[in-house]
């Protein structure tokens, strides 16, 4: 099996942009509006000759007025349980926030290896913007630009160096792909969760809760 790396952080810090860059895809929706990603997205990637599974997660938010916020946090929790390493993304332009401190506390409780990623640093002349994030207390801090690629290779080299080598699986099973389609709020996500036997997708009464196209394997 490949190592699992989860990307977490508050809304709109660039998690999905990094996910798309590493997976060389546009599987995760990217928008200037916060909270676009809600469900966990997975991608099996090969980087510098190593195989990884990358998980994109929704933005960590503690808004009591948002009924979906707690469900997104549950999805983040599931990702942390699976992860061998966590990329905790922050936003250099907005600076350190109380939510960043809350996420840092959650990650310590989860007892996962954490690399702190300070995003939206487009070049070395802006790396000083990362200094305040050292106060979160994480040993590994990496300034990057997920949009332009600055610092991403150095980050991923450090990630690969910190993870154990994995054994290449020799057998590849041919899977049948099934798409579940329908108009909003007819129960597509509830059906998928029932088939999987777990809360894989966020479900609510709000139409359009699912925004990304989500792939998930199942044996039946």
ZAMARGU-4260 file (C-alpha; in steps of 0.2 Angstrom, whole numbers, plus 5000, padded with zeros to 4 digits):
<rodrens>
0) 5000/5000/5000 | 5005/5018/4997 | 5008/5031/5011 | 4993/5042/5014 | 4995/5061/5015
5) 4981/5072/5021 | 4979/5091/5017 | 4970/5100/5030 | 4967/5118/5035 | 4954/5132/5036
10) 4944/5137/5021 | 4951/5145/5006 | 4970/5143/5010 | 4974/5133/4994 | 4972/5115/4999
15) 4963/5110/4983 | 4975/5120/4972 | 4989/5109/4980 | 4979/5093/4978 | 4976/5097/4959
20) 4995/5101/4957 | 5001/5085/4965 | 4988/5074/4956 | 4991/5083/4940 | 4972/5085/4938
25) 4957/5097/4941 | 4947/5084/4951 | 4945/5097/4965 | 4935/5112/4962 | 4944/5128/4965
30) 4935/5145/4968 | 4938/5161/4978 | 4923/5157/4988 | 4927/5148/5005 | 4920/5131/5008
35) 4919/5124/4991 | 4926/5107/4995 | 4916/5097/5007 | 4919/5079/5005 | 4936/5070/5005
40) 4944/5068/4988 | 4958/5055/4985 | 4971/5054/4972 | 4984/5040/4969 | 5000/5050/4963
45) 5018/5046/4959 | 5030/5059/4964 | 5049/5058/4961 | 5047/5039/4958 | 5037/5036/4974
50) 5018/5032/4976 | 5007/5042/4987 | 4989/5043/4991 | 4984/5062/4993 | 4968/5067/5002
55) 4960/5084/5000 | 4948/5089/5014 | 4935/5103/5017 | 4940/5119/5026 | 4940/5117/5045
60) 4927/5129/5051 | 4919/5131/5068 | 4904/5141/5063 | 4889/5136/5074 | 4877/5144/5062
65) 4882/5132/5048 | 4874/5115/5049 | 4887/5107/5037 | 4902/5113/5047 | 4902/5099/5059
70) 4900/5086/5046 | 4915/5093/5036 | 4925/5092/5053 | 4919/5074/5054 | 4926/5071/5036
75) 4942/5079/5041 | 4943/5067/5056 | 4941/5052/5045 | 4956/5058/5034 | 4967/5061/5049
80) 4964/5043/5055 | 4970/5037/5038 | 4985/5048/5036 | 5003/5044/5039 | 5007/5062/5037
85) 4997/5078/5037 | 5000/5094/5027 | 4993/5108/5038 | 4990/5123/5026 | 4989/5141/5031
90) 4988/5157/5022 | 5003/5169/5022 | 4993/5184/5016 | 4979/5183/5029 | 4992/5178/5043
95) 4990/5168/5058 | 4972/5166/5064 | 4963/5159/5079 | 4956/5145/5068 | 4974/5140/5064
100) 4978/5139/5082 | 4962/5128/5084 | 4968/5116/5070 | 4985/5115/5077 | 4978/5109/5094
105) 4967/5096/5085 | 4982/5090/5076 | 4992/5087/5092 | 4977/5078/5099 | 4977/5067/5083
110) 4995/5063/5086 | 5000/5063/5068 | 5016/5069/5060 | 5013/5086/5054 | 5021/5097/5041
115) 5016/5115/5042 | 5013/5123/5025 | 5013/5142/5023 | 5004/5145/5006 | 5003/5160/4995
120) 5022/5164/4996 | 5026/5166/4978 | 5045/5168/4979 | 5060/5169/4992 | 5057/5188/4994
125) 5041/5184/5003 | 5047/5170/5014 | 5048/5182/5029 | 5029/5181/5029 | 5031/5163/5036
130) 5040/5168/5052 | 5025/5171/5063 | 5018/5153/5059 | 5033/5146/5069 | 5024/5151/5084
135) 5012/5136/5081 | 5026/5125/5087 | 5028/5113/5073 | 5046/5108/5068 | 5044/5107/5050
140) 5038/5123/5041 | 5038/5125/5022 | 5034/5141/5013 | 5026/5137/4996 | 5014/5144/4982
145) 5002/5130/4977 | 4996/5141/4963 | 5013/5144/4955 | 5023/5129/4961 | 5036/5139/4972
150) 5043/5128/4986 | 5032/5113/4981 | 5046/5102/4976 | 5056/5105/4992 | 5040/5101/5002
155) 5037/5085/4993 | 5055/5079/4994 | 5054/5082/5013 | 5038/5072/5013 | 5045/5057/5004
160) 5061/5057/5015 | 5050/5056/5031 | 5039/5042/5025 | 5044/5024/5024 | 5046/5015/5007
165) 5031/5006/5001 | 5030/4989/4992 | 5023/4990/4975 | 5007/4980/4973 | 5009/4967/4958
170) 4991/4964/4955 | 4980/4977/4947 | 4961/4973/4948 | 4950/4979/4934 | 4936/4988/4942
175) 4918/4992/4935 | 4915/5011/4937 | 4897/5016/4942 | 4891/5034/4942 | 4877/5039/4953
180) 4867/5054/4945 | 4851/5064/4948 | 4845/5081/4952 | 4849/5089/4969 | 4843/5082/4985
185) 4836/5066/4979 | 4847/5055/4990 | 4862/5051/4979 | 4875/5054/4994 | 4864/5044/5006
190) 4863/5029/4994 | 4882/5029/4992 | 4885/5030/5011 | 4872/5016/5013 | 4881/5005/5000
195) 4898/5009/5008 | 4892/5007/5026 | 4901/5023/5031 | 4899/5042/5031 | 4909/5044/5015
200) 4899/5059/5009 | 4892/5074/5018 | 4873/5073/5018 | 4861/5087/5022 | 4844/5094/5018
205) 4853/5108/5008 | 4852/5106/4989 | 4869/5105/4981 | 4878/5099/4996 | 4890/5088/4985
210) 4900/5099/4974 | 4915/5088/4968 | 4914/5072/4958 | 4920/5060/4971 | 4927/5043/4967
215) 4927/5029/4980 | 4931/5010/4979 | 4920/4997/4985 | 4920/4978/4985 | 4903/4970/4984
</rodrens>
